[in-house]
Amino acid sequence: MKLNNRLAALSGMITRRYKHIWDCCCDHGHLGMALMQSGSATTVHFVDVVNPLIDLLTAKLQQQHPDSDCWETHCCDLNLLTLPERSSDHLLIIAGVGGDLTIEFVKNIIANNPHHNIEFLLCPVRHNAKVRQTLKELGLKLINESIVYDKGLFYEVVHASSRAQEDIVITGSVMWDKLNPKHLQYLEKTIEHYERASRSSPEKYRKLLTSYQELKNKLF
Ligand SMILES: C[S@@+](CC[C@H](N)C(=O)[O-])C[C@H]1O[C@@H](n2cnc3c(N)ncnc32)[C@H](O)[C@@H]1O
């Protein structure tokens, strides 16, 4: 199965094998299935809150991998997810949902699994700065990050865990490639967005706008 640019970028950022990978909000399950194929985890877990989606996916996986014990499906609200095996490593992927929902999920997953070593691979739809701010407040550090262009839209991918060393920067750090014209386009679009936002709420957005403008002056 060919993944779209966004899901392919997420898959490409997984550079080691995990005991458990969780394709959270899996919907069609394309990403998790690709990760099963590439052998990225001992067990790939598919999580979604919509029962018929999980039933369909379960039937498909049973048909395609009848004897495999390397996948599990879970119909549950991500806000209530409890992880097994405290001593194992878990990579949780949350992609394709809004930034506010991503924040809610990350906060609740950490609260519900306080003794687990969790890595997050996040690709929210919008509100990237707000997601990054929350990750910093939760004590998460940066493993890697990237910018993805898919079907006319830009996305940021952040791979983070509490055991990493690098600080997360609100406007992004290692993801920016000054030789990539698409990155300049993304930065200019982001600046335009915060120019509009700070016209209506200057107190709230002025500082962030300045940070993005300074980044542009420094990089491009
Ligand atoms: C747009 S799809 C994203 C699919 C895939 N992750 C991607 O990036 O292409 C969003 C999915 O999130 C699921 N979802 C929404 N709220 C959820 C929750 N509280 N717990 C688990 N899944 C949820 C929806 O049922 C839907 O299938």
The ligand as an SDF file (V2000), in Angstrom:
LIG
                    3D

 27 29  0  0  0  0  0  0  0  0999 V2000
   -8.8790   11.9910   10.3860 C   0  0  0  0  0  0  0  0  0  0  0  0
   -8.7070   10.4640   11.1880 S   0  0  0  0  0  0  0  0  0  0  0  0
   -6.9480   10.3230   11.2480 C   0  0  0  0  0  0  0  0  0  0  0  0
   -6.4870    9.0420   10.6220 C   0  0  0  0  0  0  0  0  0  0  0  0
   -4.9890    8.8280   10.6010 C   0  0  0  0  0  0  0  0  0  0  0  0
   -4.4040    8.8860   11.9250 N   0  0  0  0  0  0  0  0  0  0  0  0
   -4.3130    9.8010    9.6730 C   0  0  0  0  0  0  0  0  0  0  0  0
   -3.4950   10.6140   10.1540 O   0  0  0  0  0  0  0  0  0  0  0  0
   -4.5820    9.7630    8.4760 O   0  0  0  0  0  0  0  0  0  0  0  0
   -9.1310   10.8340   12.8630 C   0  0  0  0  0  0  0  0  0  0  0  0
   -9.5490    9.5940   13.6600 C   0  0  0  0  0  0  0  0  0  0  0  0
   -9.5210    9.9190   15.0600 O   0  0  0  0  0  0  0  0  0  0  0  0
  -10.4930    9.1240   15.7070 C   0  0  0  0  0  0  0  0  0  0  0  0
  -10.7480    9.6870   17.0400 N   0  0  0  0  0  0  0  0  0  0  0  0
  -11.3310   10.8650   17.3350 C   0  0  0  0  0  0  0  0  0  0  0  0
  -11.4340   11.0300   18.6710 N   0  0  0  0  0  0  0  0  0  0  0  0
  -10.8890    9.9220   19.2330 C   0  0  0  0  0  0  0  0  0  0  0  0
  -10.7070    9.4830   20.5800 C   0  0  0  0  0  0  0  0  0  0  0  0
  -11.0990   10.2490   21.6160 N   0  0  0  0  0  0  0  0  0  0  0  0
  -10.1190    8.3010   20.8080 N   0  0  0  0  0  0  0  0  0  0  0  0
   -9.7050    7.5240   19.7600 C   0  0  0  0  0  0  0  0  0  0  0  0
   -9.8700    7.8790   18.4600 N   0  0  0  0  0  0  0  0  0  0  0  0
  -10.4550    9.0600   18.1980 C   0  0  0  0  0  0  0  0  0  0  0  0
  -11.6660    9.2160   14.7280 C   0  0  0  0  0  0  0  0  0  0  0  0
  -12.5990    8.1810   14.9640 O   0  0  0  0  0  0  0  0  0  0  0  0
  -10.9780    9.1180   13.3700 C   0  0  0  0  0  0  0  0  0  0  0  0
  -10.9540    7.7930   12.8860 O   0  0  0  0  0  0  0  0  0  0  0  0
  1  2  1  0
  2  3  1  0
  2 10  1  0
  3  4  1  0
  4  5  1  0
  5  6  1  0
  5  7  1  0
  7  8  2  0
  7  9  1  0
 10 11  1  0
 11 12  1  0
 11 26  1  0
 12 13  1  0
 13 14  1  0
 13 24  1  0
 14 15  1  0
 14 23  1  0
 15 16  2  0
 16 17  1  0
 17 18  1  0
 17 23  2  0
 18 19  1  0
 18 20  2  0
 20 21  1  0
 21 22  2  0
 22 23  1  0
 24 25  1  0
 24 26  1  0
 26 27  1  0
M  CHG  2   2   1   9  -1
M  END
$$$$
